[in-house]
Amino acid sequence: MPLTNSKTIGIIGGGQLGQMMAISAIYQGYRVLTLDPDPTCPASQVAEQIVAAYDDTAAIAELAARSDVLTYEFENVSADALAPYATKLPQGLDLLRIAQNRIFEKAFLAKVGVRVAPYQVIETAADLDKLDLSHKHVVKTATGGYDGHGQVVVATAEDLERAKDLASAQPCVSEAFVDFLKEISVIISGNGTEFSVFPVCENLHRHNILDKTIMPARISTYLAEEAAAMALKIAQSLCLSGTLCVEMFVTEHDILVNEIAPRPHNSGHATIEACDFSQFDLHIRGVLAEPLPKVTLLAPAVMLQVLGQDVAAAQQYVTADPSAHLHLYGKIEAKENRKMGHVTVLTDDCAIKL
């Protein structure tokens, strides 16, 4: 009898996260089918692909018909297009819709009972006239923002006018500006009833794009346990299936949840080498409702993001240090600030850089 599984996993999105999901699924013996509008997307190198837009209802119907279970690599997919196939989507439509809309997300987090920065919903640009400019605020579009896009830090009257431009186009959320000490994230996986928590990550950004992740985060045991407990509380409230990233701020007196991402996350890439199971391994197991192991950190690690302008430096780095792990995603064009790959080094030297 061949060592293979009969199930096919349909992945919506063929970027690097979809590629790494597919690799993990294939290693576990499953067949993989992806849907992405780009015929040269990273996942196309490792799995069969349906080339179509994310909201192409005919293409999604084909993906669903040919798959036993559906998952997605990022949250900017059409929940309405997926609704007819909800029984094949273990992550659930509710989680997808929550993660797609910051207004829904804030309301959900408040209902769960985890701490968030004080916020208010901005329905129209006129609502921003109520902001107290003696304190900083961050105004974010309710939908579509990423890597710093779709948000304005408001500290001056000029900033306020830019924020009003955002709010004139769509509803927004205005949050109190958090003077944080560190940004951290907790990757957690579930199979609907049981959960596995990965070591807390510490994240450093450059131009609002993740630049470096340190695992485990340089925080106290107490704070790490508090962060893990908050992520677990969120996962349990969702009956989470698959992998979830909970991004948080560490302040002088508290931990605040910033946002959630309902899938594997860039800040969890170090789990591939640093842990006995990766975030992708447990995502696949989770959406298939398989038993989950407890995760063990094998070695401290630092993940360095490789953007388009960093490719040559990354190749030089791994030539100089053959123990470093280079992951290139296979994207055709290396554009500035485009995520092209990452380097993971098993080390406790948090100062390393490309």
C-alpha positions, 0 to 999 in steps of 0.5 A: 500500500503506497504511503500517501493520503487520498485527500486533496487540499485546495489552497486559495492563494499561491504566494509564499505562504501558499507555497509553504503550506503546499510543501508541508501538505505534500510532505505529509502525503496529501495532494494540493491544488491552488488557485491564484491569478498569477500563473508564475506564483510561488505555489505554481512551482510545487502544486497544480494550479487553477489560474483565476481571480480570487473571486472567480465563482466558477474557478472557486466552484472547480477548486471546491469540487476537486478538493476535500478541504479548503484553506486560504493563505491570506485574508483578502479573498472573497468570503461571499464567493466561498460561502457556498462551500463553507462546509469544506472551509474548517477555518470558517467564514466568520473568522475570515470576515472578522479578519477582513474588517478592522471594525469587526475585528476590534468588536470581536477582540473586545467581546473575547475579553482581551486587551486592545488599545482604546479605539473608536469607529469612524463612519465618515470623515466628519467623525475625525473632528472629534479627535483630541490632537493633544494625543496621537492616534492611528487611523486605519481603513476598515478593510484592505490595509497591509504593511502600513498601507491604509493608515495614518498616524495623526499628531498634527492638523496636517495629519488629520487632513490626510486621515480624513482623505482615508475616511472619506473613501471608507469607514475607518478605525481610530486607535490611541497611539500605543507607545510600545516597547516591543512588537510580538506575535504568538502563532497558535494552531488548532484542530477545532478542539485542541491547540498548540502554541508556538514560542512567542516571537519578537518582531522588528519592522523596516518601512512598516514591513517585517524585517527581523523576527527573534524567537523566542522573544526577549521578554520575561517568562511572565509576559510570554505566558500572558501573551500565550494565554491571550492567544489561546483565549482567542483561539478557543473562542473561535474553535480554531482550525488551522494556524492563527497569528495574534500580533501584540504590543508590549507596553510598560505596563501591559500587553495589548492585542493589535490584530489577528491574521487567520493563517500562517504568518511571516513572523512564524517562518523561523518555526520551520528550522527552530521547532520540531513542527512548523506553523505550516505543518500544524496548519495542515493538520489543523484544517484536517482535524488531525491530532496536534503535537505540543511544539518544542523549540529546538534552538533559538533563531533569528529570521531575516526577511529578504526584500527585493533590494536584499537578494544579493546580500542574502546570497552573500550572507549564506555563502559566508555562513553555510549554517544559515537557511536560505528560503527563496520564494521563486518570484520572477521579479525582485521589486523594491520592498517585495518579499522575495524570501527569508534567511533563518539562522539558529542563533541567540545573536539577535544583532545579526543582519543581512 
